Amino acid sequence: MIFAVVALAVVGMGNSNISTGGNGKTPRPQSTVQYPIRFEGAPAERAPRPRPTVSYPIRWQR
């Protein structure tokens, strides 16, 4: 009986007739963000320069 209820629910959801609008396509969300993001009045800080992780030269064998 449990299997019959589950099967009936699956068939019922698979055959649902939901209207999606006039042309059958759902509208996609539109982004309202403008890049690059800037904060007004914030001091202009520069990105830190990368530092090497080792202090000795690495020799590449060829």
C-alpha positions as a Markdown table, in Angstrom:
| # | Residue | x | y | z |
|---|---|---|---|---|
| 1 | Met | 0.0 | 0.0 | 0.0 |
| 2 | Ile | 2.9 | 2.4 | 0.7 |
| 3 | Phe | 4.3 | 1.7 | -2.7 |
| 4 | Ala | 1.0 | 2.4 | -4.3 |
| 5 | Val | 0.8 | 5.8 | -2.6 |
| 6 | Val | 4.3 | 6.7 | -3.6 |
| 7 | Ala | 3.6 | 5.6 | -7.2 |
| 8 | Leu | 0.4 | 7.6 | -7.3 |
| 9 | Ala | 2.2 | 10.7 | -6.0 |
| 10 | Val | 5.0 | 10.4 | -8.6 |
| 11 | Val | 2.4 | 9.9 | -11.4 |
| 12 | Gly | 0.4 | 12.9 | -10.2 |
| 13 | Met | 3.4 | 15.2 | -10.1 |
| 14 | Gly | 4.7 | 14.0 | -13.4 |
| 15 | Asn | 1.3 | 14.7 | -15.1 |
| 16 | Ser | 0.7 | 18.1 | -13.5 |
| 17 | Asn | -0.5 | 20.8 | -16.0 |
| 18 | Ile | 1.0 | 24.0 | -14.7 |
| 19 | Ser | 0.7 | 27.1 | -16.8 |
| 20 | Thr | 4.1 | 28.8 | -17.5 |
| 21 | Gly | 2.8 | 31.8 | -19.3 |
| 22 | Gly | 2.0 | 32.8 | -22.9 |
| 23 | Asn | 4.9 | 31.3 | -24.8 |
| 24 | Gly | 5.7 | 28.4 | -22.5 |
| 25 | Lys | 9.0 | 29.8 | -21.2 |
| 26 | Thr | 9.7 | 31.0 | -17.7 |
| 27 | Pro | 11.4 | 34.4 | -17.4 |
| 28 | Arg | 15.0 | 34.4 | -16.3 |
| 29 | Pro | 16.1 | 36.7 | -13.4 |
| 30 | Gln | 17.9 | 39.8 | -14.5 |
| 31 | Ser | 21.0 | 41.0 | -12.6 |
| 32 | Thr | 20.9 | 44.5 | -11.2 |
| 33 | Val | 24.6 | 44.7 | -10.1 |
| 34 | Gln | 27.1 | 46.9 | -11.8 |
| 35 | Tyr | 30.7 | 45.7 | -11.7 |
| 36 | Pro | 33.2 | 46.7 | -10.5 |
| 37 | Ile | 31.6 | 47.3 | -7.1 |
| 38 | Arg | 32.8 | 50.6 | -5.7 |
| 39 | Phe | 32.1 | 52.0 | -2.2 |
| 40 | Glu | 31.6 | 55.8 | -2.1 |
| 41 | Gly | 33.9 | 57.5 | 0.4 |
| 42 | Ala | 36.1 | 54.5 | 1.0 |
| 43 | Pro | 39.9 | 55.1 | 0.8 |
| 44 | Ala | 41.5 | 53.7 | -2.3 |
| 45 | Glu | 43.8 | 50.9 | -1.0 |
| 46 | Arg | 46.0 | 48.9 | -3.3 |
| 47 | Ala | 46.1 | 45.2 | -3.3 |
| 48 | Pro | 49.0 | 43.7 | -1.4 |
| 49 | Arg | 51.8 | 42.5 | -3.7 |
| 50 | Pro | 52.5 | 38.7 | -3.6 |
| 51 | Arg | 55.5 | 37.6 | -1.6 |
| 52 | Pro | 57.6 | 34.6 | -2.4 |
| 53 | Thr | 57.1 | 31.6 | -0.1 |
| 54 | Val | 60.8 | 30.6 | -0.1 |
| 55 | Ser | 63.9 | 32.7 | 0.2 |
| 56 | Tyr | 66.2 | 30.6 | -1.9 |
| 57 | Pro | 66.2 | 30.2 | -5.7 |
| 58 | Ile | 64.7 | 27.0 | -7.0 |
| 59 | Arg | 66.7 | 25.3 | -9.8 |
| 60 | Trp | 64.7 | 23.6 | -12.5 |
| 61 | Gln | 66.4 | 20.5 | -13.8 |
| 62 | Arg | 66.0 | 20.0 | -17.5 |
